Amino acid sequence: MASDILPRLEITDISRSFNGQRVVDSVSLRINPGQVTCLLGPSGCGKSTTLRIIAGVDRQDHGQILIDGQLVCDGVSSLPAEHRSIGLMFQDFALFPHLSVGDNVGFGVIGGRDAKRAAAETLLEKVGLRHRIDQYPHALSGGEQQRVALARALAPKPRIMLMDEPFSGLDNRLRDGIRDETLAILKSEDTAVLLVTHEPEEAMRMADEIALMRAGRIVQSGAPYNIYNAPVDRAAVAVFSDANVIKSQVKGALAETPFGQFFAPGLSDGTKVDIVVRPQHVRIDFDRQGKGPNPTPSQGVAALGHVIRSRFLGSESLVEFRMAYDGSILKASIPSVFLPKPEQPMWLTIPRDRCFIFEATR
C-alpha cells in the first residue's frame, strides 16, 4: 500500500516568520520517490520560502524535515544544504556563462575531469543535447538552456528536486513539450519532485498531487481530480476557473434560489450560503415566447437572463448574462462558436451535480 512507502521527503509542522509576520504556517507534506507534488498558490503565499527551508538555504522556526526517514533539520540542528541530496531548478537557469555546456553539467559531479565529462555526456544525451556539449550557454535557446539546467541539477544524483516556476520564462509553444520531457526524466530517476507554481493549468498537467497554499498554510491537498471536483471552499473553486456565485439562506436543509432549491445538508436554518458553479457547467436554453425549459430534478428551475456580451476565445465561447431576478451577472462558457446578440433573452439552468455549496464568507 502507498501509505506503507517510506516518503522520500517529509516535512512536519514547518513554520517561519519574518519581522513578526508568519509567512509559512504549520505546513506539512509527504512526497514519495518518483512523485511530483505541486505547491500551488498566489504570489506571496509562502511557496518559495517553503522551498528555501527544505533546501537548507533558510531555516524554519519550528517543525521537522526528514529525507528517507532521516532527520535533516528540526529548527535547532540542521544538515548543511550541500549534504541534503537536493537538486534545485529556478526560472532563472543560472548557468555559468564562462563554462561550456559540458562543464556546467559536470560542475557538481564528484571526481576528476574524465568523470565529470562522462556524466555530462550521459545526461546531455538524455535531454537531447549531447551535440551541444562544447558550446556555451549564450549560444543556446531558452528551451535548450532549461534542459541544460535540468541536466546540471540531475548530475549529483539528487534524491529530491525542488523546482521554483522553472518553465515560466519559456515560450508557450515550447513549454508543454519541455515540461513533459523534464517530468519523464525525473520520474525515470525515481526523484521526488516538489514544484512551486502559481499557474493552475501547470499544476493540473504535471502533478500527482496538488497542495493548495494560501496565506502561508496548505488549505487542501490531494490528487488534481479531487482538488478540482471537491474544493474545500469558494476560493479553492476560483483557483482553477471563474466562478459564478448565487446567494441564498438555508431553511430546512434547503437553499431557495431563482434556479430552484439546492440541498444544503449539515447547515443550520438561517445560515447564509454561497452556491458556486463554474461557467462551463451553466446550461443555456433559448427563449420560447417568454418561457424556458420545464423544471427537472437534475437541472432545477430555469432563470431568465439577457445577454450582455459574447466572445469567441478560440476553443470556447464565453457569454455573460444579466439575470432578470436581481440584475446580477452570470457567465457561461460553451465549447464551440456561440455568439448570441446583446439583449437576447435566454434561460439558464444549473446542474445539481456540478455545483458547490459553502457557508457564505461575506
Secondary structure by P-SEA (a helix, b strand, c coil): ccccccccbbbcbbbbbcccccccccccccccccbbbbbcccccccaaaaaaaaaccccccbbbbbcccccccccccccccccccbbbbcccccccccccaaaaaaccccccaaaaaaaaaaaaaaaccccccccccccccaaaaaaaaaaaaacccccbbbbccccccccccaaaaaaaaaaaaaaaabbbbbbbbccaaaaaacccbbbbbccccccccccaaaaaacccccccccccbbbbbbbbbbccccccccccccccccccccbbbbbccccccbbbbbbcccccccccccccbbbbbbbccccccccbbbbbbbccccbbbbbbbbcccccccccccbbbbbcccccccccccc
